[in-house]
């Protein structure tokens, strides 16, 4: 019987503060009745029982009456009732109200209430990309302005959904974005995209964009991250089922495994832009191995408001014409190609063939410092540098000796990409704690040109004493330090990678006195806080959250840019960015450098100044008369046949 009473009492108290107050009121009433009855029985100072009960209630709720009582029995009863009043009336009331207020404030702090807004951006998930995405969205300027005009909004509002929300996380986000956000622009809410009921609180049907970032470290590996994204897409599909297709928000999702692109589209079932995280990082690594100079150009193209970046715009007035027939001021904007809807998805055509013609729904993409820098020169007052788009130049064979410290799916993708080039000879040394069987199984499972691949597997901990010292660093062109797939967190992985870099840098200084024989080092990092680490001029950081944050923020504001970046960074598109060999010291200006270094089929984009030095910089869309001091190398968009290799 006692257990049943306790169970029923527990159920009652769990209903909330109101029921807890009712229970406390019942206890006060019982004590008042018992105290009144006792005073009526053991004292002759009361004319009636109700009067005694009222006396008991006053002593229970206010101890100030305690000195007014006379008689030993009445004073004992009064003291007992007053003490119980402290416990039952004041103590329980304060405890219940305090707990209710604390829970209410915590609920507000965690953002558990439903929101009501329109045209906002919803980021479903807190990963190491999330703060960077928020920062880049807030600082997009011109691209953001046009986005808001299309949505009919005056300012950007971002809803960040995280599994855990507290003041510490809120403060970290405020510190990261600095002064880029005003009050009422960024809302941090607790919830999960994998829980259908949570999605109902974010007004998704009236949002402008939904971004679903991935993160192998946050979610326990690449497969777990992709599975979480797929489940989020399924829930999002269900949440938007009643929203007309034309009114649904644009959706951007990051999938780590490129082979699951089709699965992501199938899970959502609607218009979706899939950002392939590992694929993009792997291709940048491969480009760095082939030619480290391209990395700076790629970073230039990814950043907002720093130098030049790709833009897309509709130009129906040029329907039926080739994109390169559009007369432009090439010192302000350089037409690179067109973007077209193919089977419901955007597809980019960089440096298209001569028979390519624009259709009414196509968009032209171009390189410029700002969207409005695209200026037509209809009167021919500005000379054009026409490019024969059908020409190609011969492929030059290339051999690379690469040391990889660590092993991950990203490194595997980079190796696969390097071997897609038909004339690449790759000598690969892999040093990792991962068992040889696991690495070897990947090579056996992939269809690779093994005749052009020489692999040497070493199983060891690179941080162990004497391991780095035993490596002949001068025998390699490039050293890749991969983010450790064996670490549980991004910070732990980066601590290991940066320690390795310092060991390699010191050993390289001792072994390679001749600077020309020193290998360049590329370090892959996974946590935003690692960006402040200083590297030598020849070396580079691949900061995954920053690069993928750049990319996802671009695509969130302008979905067609996803196809543009894939076309520029992934060589299957038919053309890619290339830095031509040669020095511009003897050229008086940019026009002369183009005449000396450009090949048939090249689209000149700009120059790379002082490559591999502390003053290295990229200048895109320069004027014909642009002049420089030091060395300059020509940056071009080249047809695939000319871009596969870099002549040494």
C-alpha positions as CSV (number, residue, x, y, z in Angstrom):
1,X,0.0,0.0,0.0
2,X,2.8,2.4,0.9
3,X,4.6,1.7,-2.4
4,X,1.3,2.5,-4.3
5,X,0.9,5.8,-2.4
6,X,4.5,6.8,-3.1
7,X,4.1,5.9,-6.8
8,X,0.9,8.0,-7.2
9,X,2.5,10.9,-5.3
10,X,5.5,10.8,-7.6
11,X,3.3,10.9,-10.7
12,X,1.5,13.9,-9.2
13,X,4.6,15.9,-8.4
14,X,6.1,15.1,-11.9
15,X,3.3,17.0,-13.6
16,X,4.9,20.4,-12.9
17,X,5.1,23.3,-10.6
18,X,1.4,23.9,-10.4
19,X,0.8,20.4,-9.0
20,X,3.7,20.7,-6.7
21,X,2.2,23.9,-5.3
22,X,-1.2,22.2,-4.8
23,X,0.6,19.4,-2.9
24,X,2.3,22.0,-0.7
25,X,-1.0,23.8,-0.1
26,X,-2.6,20.5,0.9
27,X,0.2,19.9,3.5
28,X,-0.3,23.4,4.8
29,X,-4.1,22.8,5.1
30,X,-3.5,19.5,7.0
31,X,-1.0,21.0,9.4
32,X,-3.4,23.9,10.0
33,X,-6.2,21.6,10.8
34,X,-4.2,19.4,13.1
35,X,-2.7,22.4,14.9
36,X,-6.2,24.0,15.3
37,X,-7.7,20.8,16.7
38,X,-4.8,20.4,19.1
39,X,-5.2,24.0,20.3
40,X,-8.9,23.6,20.7
41,X,-8.5,20.4,22.7
42,X,-5.6,21.5,25.0
43,X,-6.4,25.1,25.5
44,X,-9.4,27.1,26.6
45,X,-8.6,30.3,24.8
46,X,-10.7,29.7,21.7
47,X,-14.5,30.1,21.5
48,X,-14.8,27.9,18.4
49,X,-12.9,25.3,16.4
50,X,-12.7,27.5,13.2
51,X,-11.1,30.2,15.3
52,X,-8.5,27.7,16.5
53,X,-7.8,26.5,13.0
54,X,-7.4,30.2,11.8
55,X,-5.0,30.7,14.8
56,X,-3.0,27.7,13.6
57,X,-2.9,28.9,10.0
58,X,-1.6,32.3,11.1
59,X,1.2,30.7,13.2
60,X,2.1,28.4,10.3
61,X,2.4,31.3,7.8
62,X,3.8,34.1,9.9
63,X,6.2,33.4,12.9
64,X,5.7,36.9,14.2
65,X,2.7,35.7,16.2
66,X,4.8,33.3,18.3
67,X,5.3,35.7,21.3
68,X,1.5,36.4,21.7
69,X,0.6,33.0,23.0
70,X,0.2,32.2,26.7
71,X,0.2,28.9,28.4
72,X,2.6,26.0,28.2
73,X,0.4,23.8,26.0
74,X,-0.5,26.5,23.6
75,X,3.1,27.7,23.3
76,X,4.3,24.1,22.5
77,X,1.6,23.8,19.8
78,X,2.4,27.2,18.4
79,X,6.2,26.5,18.3
80,X,5.6,23.2,16.6
81,X,3.2,24.7,14.0
82,X,5.6,27.7,13.4
83,X,8.6,25.4,12.8
84,X,6.5,23.3,10.4
85,X,5.5,26.5,8.6
86,X,9.2,27.3,8.0
87,X,9.6,23.9,6.4
88,X,6.3,23.4,4.6
89,X,5.1,26.9,3.8
90,X,8.2,29.0,3.2
91,X,10.7,26.3,2.4
92,X,8.6,24.3,-0.1
93,X,7.2,27.5,-1.7
94,X,10.6,29.0,-2.3
95,X,12.0,25.6,-3.5
96,X,9.2,25.1,-6.0
97,X,9.3,28.6,-7.3
98,X,13.1,28.6,-7.5
99,X,13.1,25.4,-9.4
100,X,10.3,26.6,-11.7
101,X,12.2,29.8,-12.4
102,X,15.5,28.0,-13.0
103,X,13.8,25.5,-15.4
104,X,12.1,28.4,-17.2
105,X,15.3,30.4,-17.7
106,X,17.1,27.2,-18.8
107,X,14.4,26.5,-21.3
108,X,14.7,30.0,-22.7
109,X,18.5,29.7,-22.7
110,X,18.4,26.5,-24.6
111,X,15.9,27.8,-27.1
112,X,13.2,25.2,-26.6
113,X,10.3,27.4,-27.6
114,X,9.0,27.5,-31.1
115,X,10.2,30.3,-33.4
116,X,8.1,32.4,-35.8
117,X,9.9,34.1,-38.6
118,X,10.2,34.2,-42.4
119,X,13.1,34.1,-44.9
120,X,15.6,32.9,-42.3
121,X,18.5,30.5,-42.6
122,X,18.4,27.3,-40.5
123,X,21.6,25.4,-39.8
124,X,20.7,21.9,-38.6
125,X,23.6,20.7,-36.5
126,X,26.6,22.1,-34.5
127,X,29.8,21.0,-36.0
128,X,33.3,22.5,-36.4
129,X,31.9,24.0,-39.7
130,X,28.9,25.8,-38.1
131,X,30.6,28.9,-36.7
132,X,32.5,29.4,-40.0
133,X,29.3,29.1,-42.0
134,X,27.6,31.7,-39.7
135,X,30.5,34.1,-40.0
136,X,30.7,33.8,-43.8
137,X,27.0,34.3,-44.2
138,X,27.0,37.4,-42.1
139,X,30.0,38.9,-43.9
140,X,28.9,38.1,-47.5
141,X,28.0,41.7,-48.2
142,X,26.9,42.1,-51.8
143,X,25.9,38.4,-52.3
144,X,24.0,38.6,-49.0
145,X,22.3,41.8,-50.1
146,X,21.0,40.2,-53.3
147,X,19.9,37.2,-51.3
148,X,17.9,39.3,-48.9
149,X,16.3,41.2,-51.8
150,X,15.1,38.0,-53.4
151,X,13.6,36.9,-50.0
152,X,12.0,40.2,-49.4
153,X,13.9,40.6,-46.1
154,X,15.8,43.6,-44.6
155,X,18.4,41.6,-42.7
156,X,19.7,38.1,-42.3
157,X,18.5,35.9,-39.5
158,X,20.2,32.6,-38.7
159,X,18.8,29.8,-36.6
160,X,21.5,27.4,-35.4
161,X,20.2,24.1,-34.1
162,X,22.5,22.2,-31.7
163,X,22.1,19.0,-29.6
164,X,23.4,20.9,-26.6
165,X,23.0,24.6,-25.9
166,X,24.4,26.6,-22.9
167,X,25.9,30.0,-22.2
168,X,29.4,28.7,-22.9
169,X,28.6,27.6,-26.4
170,X,26.6,30.8,-27.0
171,X,29.6,32.9,-25.9
172,X,32.0,30.9,-28.1
173,X,29.8,31.6,-31.1
174,X,29.6,35.3,-30.2
175,X,33.4,35.5,-29.9
176,X,33.9,33.7,-33.2
177,X,31.6,36.0,-35.2
178,X,32.8,39.1,-33.4
179,X,31.0,42.3,-34.5
180,X,29.5,40.9,-37.6
181,X,26.2,40.1,-36.0
182,X,23.7,42.5,-34.4
183,X,21.2,41.6,-31.8
184,X,18.4,39.5,-33.1
185,X,20.4,38.0,-36.0
186,X,21.7,34.7,-34.7
187,X,19.5,32.4,-32.6
188,X,21.0,29.3,-31.0
189,X,18.3,26.7,-30.3
190,X,18.5,23.2,-28.8
191,X,17.2,20.4,-30.9
192,X,18.2,17.7,-33.3
193,X,17.5,17.2,-37.0
194,X,17.2,13.5,-36.4
195,X,14.2,14.1,-34.2
196,X,11.1,14.8,-36.2
197,X,9.3,16.7,-33.4
198,X,12.2,19.1,-33.0
199,X,11.9,20.2,-36.7
200,X,8.4,21.5,-36.0
201,X,9.9,24.3,-33.8
202,X,12.0,26.1,-36.4
203,X,9.4,27.3,-38.9
204,X,11.1,25.5,-41.7
205,X,8.3,25.9,-44.2
206,X,8.9,29.7,-44.3
207,X,12.7,29.5,-44.1
208,X,14.9,30.5,-47.1
209,X,17.7,28.0,-46.7
210,X,18.4,24.9,-44.7
211,X,22.0,23.9,-44.2
212,X,23.0,20.4,-42.9
213,X,26.7,20.3,-42.1
214,X,28.6,17.1,-41.6
215,X,31.6,16.3,-39.3
216,X,33.3,13.0,-38.9
217,X,34.9,14.0,-35.6
218,X,31.7,15.3,-34.0
219,X,29.5,12.4,-35.0
220,X,31.9,9.5,-34.6
221,X,33.3,8.9,-38.1
222,X,32.5,9.5,-41.8
223,X,29.8,6.8,-42.0
224,X,28.1,8.0,-38.8
225,X,28.2,11.6,-40.1
226,X,26.6,10.7,-43.4
227,X,24.0,8.5,-41.7
228,X,23.0,11.5,-39.5
229,X,22.8,13.7,-42.6
230,X,20.6,11.2,-44.4
231,X,18.3,10.8,-41.4
232,X,18.0,14.6,-41.2
233,X,17.1,14.7,-44.9
234,X,14.4,12.1,-44.4
235,X,12.9,14.1,-41.4
236,X,13.2,17.3,-43.4
237,X,11.3,15.7,-46.3
238,X,8.5,14.7,-43.9
239,X,8.4,18.1,-42.2
240,X,8.1,19.9,-45.6
241,X,5.6,17.4,-47.1
242,X,2.7,19.9,-46.8
243,X,4.6,22.9,-48.1
244,X,4.2,23.5,-51.9
245,X,7.3,22.6,-53.8
246,X,7.7,26.1,-55.1
247,X,7.7,27.5,-51.5
248,X,10.2,25.1,-50.0
249,X,13.5,26.4,-48.8
250,X,16.8,25.6,-50.6
251,X,18.6,22.7,-49.0
252,X,22.4,22.4,-48.7
253,X,23.8,19.2,-47.2
254,X,27.4,18.0,-46.7
255,X,28.1,14.4,-47.4
256,X,31.6,13.2,-46.6
257,X,31.6,10.1,-48.9
258,X,31.3,11.1,-52.5
259,X,29.8,7.7,-53.4
260,X,26.7,8.6,-51.3
261,X,25.7,11.7,-53.4
262,X,22.8,9.9,-55.1
263,X,21.7,8.4,-51.7
264,X,21.4,11.9,-50.3
265,X,19.2,13.1,-53.2
266,X,17.1,10.0,-52.8
267,X,16.6,10.6,-49.1
268,X,15.4,14.1,-49.5
269,X,13.5,13.6,-52.8
270,X,13.5,17.4,-53.7
271,X,15.8,20.1,-54.9
272,X,19.1,19.6,-53.0
273,X,22.7,20.8,-53.3
274,X,25.1,18.2,-51.9
275,X,28.6,19.5,-50.9
276,X,31.1,16.6,-51.0
277,X,33.4,17.4,-48.1
278,X,36.1,14.8,-48.5
279,X,36.1,15.0,-52.2
280,X,36.8,18.7,-52.2
281,X,39.5,18.5,-49.6
282,X,41.1,15.5,-51.4
283,X,41.1,17.3,-54.7
284,X,42.8,20.3,-53.2
285,X,45.4,18.0,-51.7
286,X,46.0,16.4,-55.1
287,X,46.3,19.8,-56.7
288,X,48.9,20.7,-54.1
289,X,50.9,17.6,-54.8
290,X,50.9,18.4,-58.5
291,X,51.6,22.1,-58.1
292,X,51.6,23.8,-54.6
293,X,51.0,27.2,-56.3
294,X,47.4,26.3,-57.1
295,X,46.4,26.2,-53.5
296,X,46.7,29.9,-53.0
297,X,44.5,30.5,-56.0
298,X,41.8,28.1,-54.8
299,X,41.7,29.8,-51.4
300,X,41.4,33.2,-53.1
301,X,38.3,31.9,-55.0
302,X,36.7,30.5,-51.9
303,X,36.9,33.6,-49.7
304,X,34.2,36.3,-49.4
305,X,35.2,40.0,-49.9
306,X,38.9,39.2,-50.4
307,X,40.1,39.6,-54.0
308,X,38.1,37.8,-56.7
309,X,35.5,35.1,-56.4
310,X,33.0,33.4,-58.9
311,X,29.6,34.9,-59.5
312,X,26.6,33.7,-61.5
313,X,23.9,35.8,-63.2
314,X,21.2,35.2,-65.7
315,X,21.6,36.8,-69.1
316,X,18.6,35.8,-71.3
317,X,19.5,38.5,-73.7
318,X,22.4,36.4,-75.0
319,X,20.4,33.3,-75.6
320,X,21.7,31.4,-78.6
321,X,25.2,32.9,-78.3
322,X,28.4,31.5,-76.8
323,X,29.3,32.8,-73.3
324,X,32.6,34.2,-74.6
325,X,30.7,36.3,-77.1
326,X,29.5,38.6,-74.2
327,X,31.6,41.8,-74.5
328,X,33.1,42.6,-71.0
329,X,35.8,44.6,-69.4
330,X,38.2,41.8,-68.7
331,X,40.0,43.9,-66.1
332,X,36.8,43.9,-64.1
333,X,35.2,40.5,-64.9
334,X,36.3,37.4,-66.8
335,X,33.6,35.1,-68.2
336,X,34.5,31.5,-67.4
337,X,31.5,29.6,-68.7
338,X,27.8,28.8,-68.1
339,X,25.6,26.9,-65.6
340,X,22.7,24.9,-66.8
341,X,19.9,22.8,-65.3
342,X,20.4,19.2,-66.3
343,X,18.0,16.6,-64.9
344,X,16.9,19.0,-62.1
345,X,20.5,19.8,-61.0
346,X,22.9,22.6,-61.8
347,X,25.8,21.6,-64.0
348,X,28.7,24.0,-64.9
349,X,30.4,24.2,-68.3
350,X,33.7,25.9,-67.8
351,X,35.5,27.0,-71.0
352,X,32.8,25.4,-73.1
353,X,33.3,24.1,-76.6
354,X,32.8,26.5,-79.6
355,X,29.4,24.9,-80.4
356,X,28.0,25.6,-76.9
357,X,25.2,28.1,-77.0
358,X,23.3,29.7,-74.1
359,X,19.7,28.7,-73.4
360,X,17.1,31.1,-71.8
361,X,17.4,29.6,-68.3
362,X,21.2,29.3,-68.3
363,X,23.3,31.5,-66.1
364,X,26.8,32.9,-67.0
365,X,29.5,32.5,-64.3
366,X,32.4,34.9,-64.2
367,X,35.3,35.9,-62.0
368,X,35.2,39.4,-60.4
369,X,35.8,41.3,-57.2
370,X,32.1,42.2,-56.9
371,X,28.9,41.2,-58.6
372,X,28.4,44.6,-60.1
373,X,31.9,44.6,-61.6
374,X,30.4,42.8,-64.6
375,X,30.4,45.6,-67.1
376,X,29.6,45.2,-70.8
377,X,31.7,47.1,-73.3
378,X,29.1,47.3,-76.0
379,X,30.8,50.1,-77.8
380,X,34.1,48.2,-78.0
381,X,35.9,50.9,-76.0
382,X,37.7,48.2,-74.0
383,X,39.8,45.6,-75.8
384,X,38.9,42.0,-75.3
385,X,41.4,39.2,-74.9
386,X,39.6,36.5,-76.9
387,X,40.5,32.9,-76.2
388,X,40.3,30.1,-78.7
389,X,38.4,27.6,-76.6
390,X,38.9,24.6,-78.9
391,X,42.7,24.5,-78.6
392,X,44.6,22.1,-76.3
393,X,48.3,21.5,-75.8
394,X,50.2,18.3,-75.2
395,X,50.3,16.6,-71.8
396,X,53.6,16.5,-70.0
397,X,54.5,13.5,-67.8
398,X,55.0,14.1,-64.1
399,X,56.5,12.0,-61.3
400,X,55.9,12.7,-57.7
401,X,57.4,11.2,-54.5
402,X,55.0,11.8,-51.7
403,X,55.3,11.0,-48.0
404,X,51.9,10.6,-46.2
405,X,51.9,10.6,-42.4
406,X,48.5,9.2,-41.3
407,X,45.8,7.6,-43.3
408,X,42.2,8.5,-43.9
409,X,39.5,8.4,-46.5
410,X,40.5,11.9,-47.6
411,X,44.1,10.8,-48.3
412,X,42.8,7.8,-50.1
413,X,40.6,10.0,-52.3
414,X,43.6,12.3,-53.0
415,X,45.7,9.3,-54.1
416,X,42.9,8.1,-56.4
417,X,42.6,11.5,-57.9
418,X,46.4,11.7,-58.6
419,X,46.3,8.4,-60.4
420,X,43.4,9.5,-62.7
421,X,46.0,11.5,-64.7
422,X,47.2,9.1,-67.4
423,X,50.9,10.2,-67.2
424,X,51.4,10.4,-63.5
425,X,54.1,8.3,-61.8
426,X,53.4,8.3,-58.1
427,X,55.9,6.9,-55.5
428,X,53.9,6.8,-52.2
429,X,55.3,6.2,-48.7
430,X,52.6,5.8,-46.1
431,X,53.5,6.1,-42.4
432,X,50.7,5.4,-40.1
433,X,49.6,3.6,-36.8
434,X,46.8,2.1,-38.8
435,X,47.5,-1.7,-39.4
436,X,48.9,-2.6,-42.8
437,X,45.9,-4.9,-43.5
438,X,43.5,-2.0,-43.3
439,X,45.5,0.2,-45.6
440,X,46.3,-2.6,-48.0
441,X,42.6,-3.6,-48.2
442,X,41.8,-0.1,-49.7
443,X,44.5,-0.5,-52.4
444,X,43.2,-4.0,-53.2
445,X,39.6,-2.8,-53.4
446,X,40.3,0.1,-55.7
447,X,40.8,-0.1,-59.5
448,X,44.0,1.9,-59.7
449,X,46.8,2.1,-62.3
450,X,49.2,0.0,-60.2
451,X,51.8,0.1,-62.9
452,X,52.2,3.8,-62.2
453,X,52.0,3.5,-58.4
454,X,54.8,2.4,-56.1
455,X,53.6,2.1,-52.5
456,X,55.8,1.6,-49.4
457,X,53.8,1.0,-46.2
458,X,55.3,1.8,-42.8
459,X,53.5,0.9,-39.6
460,X,54.7,3.1,-36.8
461,X,53.8,6.0,-34.6
462,X,55.3,9.1,-36.2
463,X,55.6,10.8,-32.7
464,X,57.6,8.0,-31.3
465,X,61.2,8.7,-30.7
466,X,63.5,8.3,-33.7
467,X,60.7,7.7,-36.3
468,X,60.8,11.1,-38.0
469,X,64.6,11.2,-37.7
470,X,64.8,8.0,-39.7
471,X,63.0,9.4,-42.7
472,X,64.9,10.7,-45.7
473,X,62.9,13.9,-46.2
474,X,65.0,15.0,-49.1
475,X,63.8,12.1,-51.1
476,X,60.2,13.5,-51.3
477,X,58.6,16.3,-53.2
478,X,55.7,16.7,-50.8
479,X,54.8,15.6,-47.3
480,X,51.1,15.3,-46.4
481,X,50.2,15.3,-42.7
482,X,46.7,13.9,-42.5
483,X,44.1,14.6,-39.8
484,X,44.2,11.5,-37.7
485,X,41.2,9.2,-38.2
486,X,42.3,7.3,-35.0
487,X,41.7,10.3,-32.7
488,X,38.4,10.8,-30.9
489,X,38.2,14.6,-31.3
490,X,39.3,17.3,-33.7
491,X,41.4,19.1,-31.1
492,X,43.3,15.9,-30.2
493,X,43.9,15.2,-33.9
494,X,45.2,18.8,-34.5
495,X,47.5,18.7,-31.5
496,X,49.1,15.6,-33.0
497,X,49.3,17.0,-36.5
498,X,50.9,20.3,-35.4
499,X,53.4,18.4,-33.2
500,X,54.3,16.3,-36.2
501,X,54.8,19.5,-38.3
502,X,57.2,20.9,-35.8
503,X,59.2,17.7,-35.8
504,X,59.2,17.6,-39.6
505,X,60.2,21.2,-39.9
506,X,63.2,20.8,-37.6
507,X,64.3,17.6,-39.3
508,X,63.9,19.1,-42.8
509,X,66.1,22.0,-41.7
510,X,68.8,19.7,-40.7
511,X,68.6,17.3,-43.6
512,X,68.0,19.7,-46.5
513,X,70.5,22.5,-46.5
514,X,69.6,23.2,-50.1
515,X,66.3,25.0,-50.2
516,X,65.5,23.6,-53.7
517,X,65.7,20.0,-52.3
518,X,63.4,20.7,-49.4
519,X,59.9,19.1,-49.6
520,X,56.9,21.2,-49.0
521,X,54.6,20.2,-46.2
522,X,50.8,20.2,-46.3
523,X,49.0,19.9,-42.9
524,X,45.4,18.9,-42.7
525,X,43.6,20.3,-39.6
526,X,40.1,19.7,-38.3
527,X,39.5,22.4,-35.6
528,X,39.0,26.1,-36.3
529,X,41.1,27.1,-33.4
530,X,44.2,25.6,-35.1
531,X,44.2,28.3,-37.8
532,X,46.5,30.6,-35.9
533,X,49.5,28.2,-36.1
534,X,52.3,29.8,-38.1
535,X,53.8,27.8,-41.0
536,X,56.9,28.5,-43.1
537,X,56.2,30.1,-46.5
538,X,56.6,26.9,-48.5
539,X,54.1,25.0,-46.4
540,X,50.3,25.2,-46.3
541,X,47.4,24.4,-43.9
542,X,44.2,22.7,-45.1
543,X,41.8,23.8,-42.4
544,X,38.8,21.6,-43.1
545,X,36.1,23.6,-41.2
546,X,37.2,26.9,-42.8
547,X,37.3,25.6,-46.4
548,X,34.0,23.7,-46.1
549,X,32.5,26.6,-44.2
550,X,33.4,28.9,-47.1
551,X,32.0,26.5,-49.6
552,X,28.7,25.9,-47.8
553,X,28.0,29.6,-47.1
554,X,28.5,30.3,-50.8
555,X,26.2,27.6,-51.9
556,X,23.6,28.5,-49.2
557,X,23.3,32.0,-50.7
558,X,23.6,31.0,-54.3
559,X,23.0,27.2,-54.9
560,X,24.3,27.3,-58.5
561,X,27.8,28.0,-57.2
562,X,28.1,24.4,-56.0
563,X,28.4,23.3,-59.6
564,X,30.8,26.1,-60.3
565,X,33.2,25.2,-57.6
566,X,33.1,21.5,-58.5
567,X,33.9,22.5,-62.1
568,X,36.8,24.7,-61.1
569,X,38.3,22.3,-58.5
570,X,37.4,18.9,-59.8
571,X,39.0,18.2,-63.2
572,X,36.3,15.9,-64.6
573,X,34.5,19.1,-65.7
574,X,36.7,19.6,-68.7
575,X,38.9,22.5,-67.4
576,X,40.8,23.4,-64.3
577,X,42.9,26.2,-62.8
578,X,46.6,26.1,-63.6
579,X,49.6,28.2,-62.8
580,X,51.9,28.4,-65.9
581,X,55.6,28.1,-65.4
582,X,57.9,31.0,-66.0
583,X,58.8,34.2,-64.3
584,X,57.3,37.6,-65.1
585,X,60.5,39.6,-64.1
586,X,61.2,40.4,-67.7
587,X,57.7,41.3,-68.6
588,X,56.8,45.0,-68.4
589,X,53.1,44.4,-67.7
590,X,50.3,41.9,-67.5
591,X,49.5,42.1,-71.3
592,X,53.1,41.1,-72.1
593,X,53.0,38.2,-69.6
594,X,49.9,36.8,-71.2
595,X,51.5,37.1,-74.6
596,X,54.6,35.2,-73.4
597,X,53.1,32.5,-71.2
598,X,49.5,31.8,-72.3
599,X,48.9,28.8,-74.5
600,X,46.2,28.1,-77.0
601,X,43.1,27.3,-75.0
602,X,44.0,29.2,-71.9
603,X,41.7,31.7,-70.3
604,X,44.1,34.1,-68.4
605,X,42.8,34.8,-64.9
606,X,45.6,36.8,-63.3
607,X,49.0,36.3,-61.7
608,X,50.6,34.7,-58.7
609,X,53.2,37.0,-57.2
610,X,56.3,35.8,-55.4
611,X,55.2,32.2,-55.1
612,X,56.6,30.3,-52.1
613,X,57.7,33.4,-50.2
614,X,56.2,35.3,-47.2
615,X,54.9,38.0,-49.7
616,X,53.1,35.5,-51.9
617,X,49.8,36.9,-53.2
618,X,47.2,36.3,-55.9
619,X,46.0,39.1,-58.2
620,X,43.1,38.2,-60.4
621,X,41.4,40.3,-63.1
622,X,44.3,42.7,-63.4
623,X,44.4,45.5,-65.9
624,X,46.5,45.1,-69.0
625,X,49.0,47.7,-67.8
626,X,49.3,46.1,-64.3
627,X,52.9,46.0,-63.2
628,X,54.7,44.4,-60.3
629,X,58.0,44.0,-58.6
630,X,59.5,40.5,-58.1
631,X,58.3,37.4,-59.8
632,X,54.9,36.7,-61.3
633,X,53.4,33.6,-62.8
634,X,50.4,33.4,-65.0
635,X,47.2,31.9,-63.6
636,X,44.8,30.4,-66.2
637,X,41.7,28.3,-66.7
638,X,42.9,25.6,-69.1
639,X,41.2,22.9,-71.0
640,X,41.6,19.5,-69.2
641,X,44.1,18.2,-71.7
642,X,46.5,21.1,-71.0
643,X,45.8,21.2,-67.2
644,X,46.6,17.6,-66.2
645,X,50.2,18.3,-65.4
646,X,52.7,21.0,-64.5
647,X,55.9,21.1,-66.4
648,X,59.0,21.1,-64.3
